[in-house]
């Protein structure tokens, strides 16, 4: 099934693309080439082919999740612009009068 110029104009309209006549003609050829290839793929017998998501087998390259000693709290807080009671002090990000999470719902 080959796309007509009217088909490509309709797709361009739906995609909100402003195409010149020259661009429209080029796109029509490219889209028809893609559709021809899809038709070729549909002719293949893939009944015994297992579905895949990647061309090669992926390996998980993460390290084991093992606890390790961390820096002392006092040393970490040395890098904080402000701290209070052993914790980072951060600026409020909810505007006054709005409810933030934990204050009656999300905003």
Backbone as ProteinMPNN parsed JSONL, in Angstrom:
{"seq_chain_A": "XXXXXXXXXXXXXXXXXXXXXXXXXXXXXXXXXXXXXXXXXXXXXXXXXXXXXXXXXXXXXXXXXXXXXXXXXXXXXXXXXXXXXXXXXXXXXXXXXXXXXXXXXXX", "coords_chain_A": {"N_chain_A": [[0.845, -1.182, 0.0], [0.875, 1.973, -1.058], [1.578, 5.259, 0.021], [-0.314, 8.164, -0.668], [0.057, 11.553, -1.867], [-1.847, 13.059, -0.57], [-2.291, 11.517, 1.716], [0.149, 11.818, 3.071], [0.134, 14.578, 3.48], [-2.02, 14.707, 5.27], [-1.003, 13.28, 7.483], [1.137, 14.951, 8.116], [-0.293, 17.224, 8.833], [-1.669, 16.297, 11.108], [0.534, 15.862, 12.74], [1.34, 18.372, 13.102], [3.188, 19.552, 11.359], [4.795, 21.806, 9.291], [5.246, 21.525, 6.069], [7.084, 21.994, 3.076], [6.293, 21.718, -0.468], [8.353, 20.323, -1.684], [9.611, 19.072, 0.499], [7.491, 17.498, 1.307], [7.206, 15.748, -0.845], [9.658, 14.377, -0.718], [9.426, 13.2, 1.826], [7.249, 11.551, 1.404], [8.323, 9.62, -0.32], [10.253, 8.476, 1.431], [8.625, 7.478, 3.502], [7.09, 5.604, 2.085], [9.1, 3.802, 1.38], [9.756, 2.813, 3.918], [7.3, 1.594, 4.6], [7.211, -0.39, 2.616], [9.333, -1.996, 3.441], [8.358, -2.884, 5.917], [6.23, -4.447, 5.012], [7.721, -6.491, 3.794], [8.896, -7.628, 6.062], [6.646, -8.631, 7.343], [6.083, -10.867, 5.851], [7.75, -12.83, 6.735], [8.284, -15.998, 8.361], [7.87, -16.314, 11.609], [7.195, -17.987, 13.648], [8.634, -19.829, 15.263], [10.463, -18.237, 16.51], [11.787, -16.786, 19.312], [10.497, -14.059, 21.17], [12.35, -11.014, 21.536], [14.016, -8.372, 23.311], [16.395, -7.167, 23.035], [19.292, -7.212, 20.929], [21.552, -8.533, 21.773], [22.47, -10.521, 24.633], [21.884, -9.084, 27.759], [23.911, -8.154, 30.507], [23.852, -7.849, 34.004], [25.581, -5.349, 35.513], [25.965, -4.394, 38.039], [27.252, -3.907, 41.353], [27.485, -6.065, 44.264], [25.111, -5.452, 46.878], [26.313, -4.463, 49.603], [26.774, -3.632, 52.996], [28.895, -0.939, 53.961], [31.358, 0.834, 55.861], [30.497, 4.2, 56.687], [31.052, 7.776, 56.357], [31.694, 9.723, 59.323], [28.981, 11.465, 60.864], [29.469, 14.131, 61.651], [31.618, 14.858, 60.023], [30.458, 14.736, 57.478], [28.535, 16.736, 57.672], [30.145, 18.947, 57.682], [30.352, 19.868, 55.083], [27.927, 20.959, 54.571], [25.896, 23.82, 53.839], [24.21, 24.792, 55.823], [23.269, 23.423, 58.99], [21.359, 21.611, 61.441], [20.808, 20.184, 64.58], [22.189, 17.801, 63.892], [21.459, 17.317, 61.235], [20.983, 18.072, 57.694], [20.082, 21.36, 56.839], [17.642, 22.67, 54.869], [16.295, 24.949, 52.379], [12.842, 25.994, 52.455], [10.55, 24.688, 50.119], [7.944, 24.899, 49.432], [5.505, 27.223, 48.756], [4.436, 29.844, 50.959], [1.323, 29.316, 52.57], [0.538, 27.257, 50.905], [-0.112, 23.739, 50.929], [2.182, 21.268, 51.703], [3.624, 17.988, 51.089], [2.705, 15.731, 53.597], [1.469, 17.596, 55.027], [-1.264, 17.566, 54.781], [-1.711, 16.851, 52.158], [-0.695, 16.587, 48.667], [0.626, 19.23, 46.593]], "CA_chain_A": [[0.0, 0.0, 0.0], [1.693, 3.184, -1.161], [0.939, 6.48, 0.503], [-0.507, 9.23, -1.645], [0.443, 12.873, -1.368], [-2.895, 13.471, 0.368], [-2.037, 10.794, 2.971], [1.295, 12.438, 3.738], [-0.334, 15.886, 3.941], [-2.854, 14.485, 6.441], [-0.11, 12.922, 8.58], [1.868, 16.172, 8.469], [-1.25, 18.088, 9.525], [-1.879, 15.73, 12.435], [1.775, 16.029, 13.493], [1.593, 19.82, 13.161], [4.409, 19.836, 10.608], [4.645, 22.667, 8.131], [6.174, 21.014, 5.065], [7.0, 22.53, 1.712], [5.968, 20.681, -1.452], [9.563, 19.528, -1.893], [9.765, 18.223, 1.688], [6.373, 16.555, 1.261], [7.535, 14.739, -1.848], [10.751, 13.561, -0.169], [8.9, 12.428, 2.938], [6.382, 10.522, 0.826], [9.21, 8.544, -0.777], [10.853, 7.815, 2.588], [7.584, 6.713, 4.192], [6.754, 4.448, 1.252], [10.205, 2.848, 1.525], [9.582, 2.182, 5.234], [6.141, 0.703, 4.527], [7.608, -1.549, 1.796], [10.174, -2.84, 4.284], [7.469, -3.513, 6.895], [5.526, -5.506, 4.294], [8.666, -7.596, 3.649], [9.049, -8.256, 7.374], [5.428, -9.356, 7.671], [6.074, -12.112, 5.099], [8.641, -13.81, 7.371], [7.704, -16.979, 9.276], [8.539, -16.108, 12.885], [6.501, -18.792, 14.655], [9.578, -20.48, 16.174], [11.437, -17.256, 16.975], [11.427, -16.265, 20.626], [10.538, -12.595, 21.205], [13.496, -10.431, 22.239], [14.006, -6.919, 23.453], [17.731, -6.693, 22.693], [19.975, -8.077, 19.973], [22.522, -9.332, 22.525], [22.068, -10.742, 26.013], [22.386, -8.061, 28.663], [24.428, -8.621, 31.787], [23.755, -6.865, 35.069], [26.947, -5.015, 35.894], [25.994, -3.714, 39.337], [28.009, -4.6, 42.394], [26.622, -6.548, 45.339], [24.689, -4.438, 47.832], [26.863, -4.845, 50.895], [27.022, -2.456, 53.845], [30.282, -0.536, 54.187], [31.398, 1.96, 56.8], [30.308, 5.512, 56.082], [31.733, 8.872, 57.041], [31.018, 10.189, 60.53], [27.996, 12.516, 60.612], [30.083, 15.455, 61.808], [32.441, 15.127, 58.839], [29.548, 14.975, 56.361], [27.886, 18.03, 57.881], [31.1, 20.03, 57.432], [30.122, 20.35, 53.723], [26.585, 21.528, 54.466], [25.833, 25.256, 54.07], [23.59, 24.959, 57.137], [22.801, 22.186, 59.606], [20.762, 21.788, 62.763], [20.524, 18.934, 65.279], [22.784, 16.671, 63.196], [20.849, 17.091, 59.926], [21.079, 19.171, 56.745], [18.997, 22.335, 56.865], [17.402, 23.06, 53.477], [15.255, 25.967, 52.274], [11.482, 25.542, 52.21], [10.264, 24.748, 48.688], [6.508, 25.084, 49.264], [5.184, 28.631, 48.99], [3.593, 30.057, 52.132], [-0.097, 29.174, 52.306], [0.275, 25.998, 50.202], [0.126, 22.556, 51.732], [3.15, 20.357, 51.13], [3.426, 16.605, 51.475], [2.758, 15.573, 55.032], [0.708, 18.698, 55.629], [-2.636, 17.528, 54.317], [-1.828, 16.474, 50.745], [0.276, 17.118, 47.693], [0.182, 20.433, 45.893]], "C_chain_A": [[0.889, 1.242, 0.0], [0.884, 4.388, -0.674], [0.808, 7.49, -0.63], [-0.024, 10.542, -1.039], [-0.577, 13.37, -0.343], [-2.707, 12.783, 1.721], [-0.924, 11.478, 3.768], [0.916, 13.833, 4.249], [-1.166, 15.741, 5.222], [-2.003, 14.139, 7.665], [0.662, 14.154, 9.053], [0.961, 17.129, 9.235], [-1.468, 17.595, 10.953], [-0.66, 15.912, 13.339], [2.165, 17.492, 13.642], [2.928, 20.184, 12.521], [4.079, 20.73, 9.422], [5.673, 22.255, 7.094], [5.967, 21.71, 3.732], [6.644, 21.384, 0.766], [7.153, 19.753, -1.695], [9.779, 18.568, -0.717], [8.686, 17.135, 1.704], [6.668, 15.412, 0.298], [8.633, 13.805, -1.337], [10.268, 12.657, 0.952], [8.009, 11.291, 2.443], [7.22, 9.334, 0.364], [9.803, 7.765, 0.39], [9.829, 6.951, 3.315], [7.177, 5.483, 3.392], [7.848, 3.382, 1.306], [10.081, 2.099, 2.843], [8.422, 1.193, 5.198], [6.442, -0.535, 3.684], [8.433, -2.524, 2.636], [9.327, -3.575, 5.326], [6.693, -4.647, 6.234], [6.437, -6.721, 4.094], [8.82, -8.344, 4.967], [7.827, -9.081, 7.745], [5.327, -10.688, 6.936], [6.918, -13.195, 5.762], [7.866, -14.738, 8.294], [8.482, -16.889, 10.593], [7.908, -16.919, 14.012], [7.456, -19.397, 15.686], [10.634, -19.523, 16.716], [10.947, -16.668, 18.292], [11.508, -14.732, 20.609], [11.748, -12.099, 22.007], [13.319, -8.93, 22.354], [15.354, -6.32, 23.088], [18.396, -7.691, 21.745], [20.992, -8.983, 20.667], [22.042, -9.463, 23.96], [22.703, -9.677, 26.907], [22.847, -8.686, 29.968], [24.285, -7.498, 32.803], [25.162, -6.585, 35.59], [27.014, -4.267, 37.228], [26.765, -4.555, 40.345], [27.04, -5.121, 43.448], [26.307, -5.422, 46.324], [25.117, -4.878, 49.228], [27.127, -3.594, 51.718], [28.515, -2.206, 54.011], [30.273, 0.63, 55.16], [31.221, 3.292, 56.071], [31.06, 6.56, 56.886], [30.986, 9.224, 58.328], [30.106, 11.375, 60.2], [28.621, 13.91, 60.687], [30.912, 15.837, 60.595], [31.563, 15.431, 57.625], [28.936, 16.365, 56.479], [28.836, 19.211, 57.718], [30.88, 20.643, 56.046], [28.769, 21.031, 53.557], [26.63, 23.039, 54.677], [25.222, 25.578, 55.441], [23.179, 23.593, 57.66], [22.217, 22.524, 60.975], [20.459, 20.402, 63.331], [21.021, 17.715, 64.506], [22.19, 16.363, 61.836], [21.091, 18.296, 59.027], [19.873, 20.084, 56.919], [18.839, 22.856, 55.442], [16.306, 24.104, 53.429], [13.888, 25.343, 51.989], [11.186, 25.701, 50.718], [8.78, 24.87, 48.409], [6.203, 26.528, 49.628], [4.3, 28.762, 50.232], [2.111, 29.986, 51.751], [-0.448, 27.923, 51.545], [0.582, 24.858, 51.148], [1.135, 21.678, 51.008], [2.828, 18.94, 51.535], [3.577, 16.498, 52.981], [2.001, 16.661, 55.762], [-0.714, 18.723, 55.106], [-2.767, 17.248, 52.838], [-0.798, 17.113, 49.869], [-0.267, 18.363, 47.032], [0.596, 20.41, 44.467]], "O_chain_A": [[1.579, 1.511, 0.983], [-0.316, 4.506, -0.925], [1.715, 7.645, -1.448], [0.265, 10.62, 0.155], [-0.214, 14.023, 0.635], [-2.94, 13.398, 2.761], [-1.042, 11.686, 4.975], [1.337, 14.224, 5.338], [-1.038, 16.546, 6.145], [-2.253, 14.647, 8.758], [0.82, 14.368, 10.254], [1.403, 17.776, 10.184], [-1.452, 18.386, 11.897], [-0.797, 16.093, 14.549], [3.194, 17.812, 14.236], [3.692, 20.995, 13.045], [3.177, 20.427, 8.641], [6.848, 22.597, 7.22], [4.84, 21.978, 3.314], [6.689, 20.217, 1.155], [6.982, 18.549, -1.887], [10.091, 17.394, -0.917], [8.952, 15.992, 2.075], [6.405, 14.248, 0.602], [8.546, 12.588, -1.503], [10.65, 11.489, 1.025], [8.021, 10.196, 3.005], [6.873, 8.182, 0.623], [9.855, 6.536, 0.352], [10.128, 5.821, 3.701], [6.942, 4.422, 3.972], [7.55, 2.188, 1.281], [10.28, 0.884, 2.887], [8.541, 0.078, 5.706], [5.97, -1.625, 4.01], [8.248, -3.738, 2.546], [9.553, -4.757, 5.587], [6.516, -5.704, 6.84], [5.98, -7.859, 4.209], [8.868, -9.574, 4.977], [7.955, -10.12, 8.393], [4.563, -11.559, 7.352], [6.815, -14.364, 5.391], [6.903, -14.318, 8.936], [9.625, -17.34, 10.672], [8.062, -16.585, 15.187], [7.115, -19.469, 16.867], [11.608, -19.967, 17.325], [9.845, -16.126, 18.379], [12.474, -14.169, 20.094], [12.119, -12.688, 23.022], [12.573, -8.309, 21.597], [15.461, -5.116, 22.856], [18.085, -8.882, 21.772], [21.26, -10.087, 20.191], [21.294, -8.617, 24.45], [23.901, -9.408, 26.82], [22.24, -9.634, 30.465], [24.562, -6.337, 32.502], [25.848, -7.495, 36.054], [28.0, -3.588, 37.513], [26.901, -5.769, 40.189], [25.897, -4.669, 43.518], [27.14, -4.55, 46.569], [24.384, -5.57, 49.934], [27.646, -2.606, 51.2], [29.299, -3.14, 54.179], [29.273, 1.339, 55.266], [31.737, 3.479, 54.969], [31.624, 6.278, 57.943], [29.771, 9.04, 58.407], [30.439, 12.194, 59.343], [28.319, 14.769, 59.859], [30.917, 16.995, 60.179], [31.902, 16.303, 56.826], [28.833, 17.088, 55.488], [28.39, 20.354, 57.625], [31.188, 21.817, 55.845], [28.496, 21.619, 52.51], [27.317, 23.512, 55.583], [25.654, 26.505, 56.126], [22.79, 22.712, 56.893], [22.526, 23.553, 61.577], [19.913, 19.548, 62.632], [20.336, 16.693, 64.471], [22.387, 15.264, 61.318], [21.366, 19.396, 59.505], [18.757, 19.606, 57.126], [19.776, 23.414, 54.87], [15.468, 24.159, 54.329], [13.797, 24.29, 51.357], [11.526, 26.721, 50.119], [8.387, 24.94, 47.244], [6.6, 27.001, 50.693], [3.499, 27.872, 50.516], [1.701, 30.534, 50.728], [-1.616, 27.536, 51.522], [1.415, 24.979, 52.047], [0.962, 21.376, 49.827], [1.856, 18.708, 52.254], [4.472, 17.105, 53.568], [1.907, 16.641, 56.989], [-1.313, 19.793, 54.998], [-3.863, 17.397, 52.297], [-0.112, 18.055, 50.264], [-1.481, 18.537, 46.921], [0.305, 21.348, 43.725]]}, "name": "protein", "num_of_chains": 1, "seq": "XXXXXXXXXXXXXXXXXXXXXXXXXXXXXXXXXXXXXXXXXXXXXXXXXXXXXXXXXXXXXXXXXXXXXXXXXXXXXXXXXXXXXXXXXXXXXXXXXXXXXXXXXXX"}
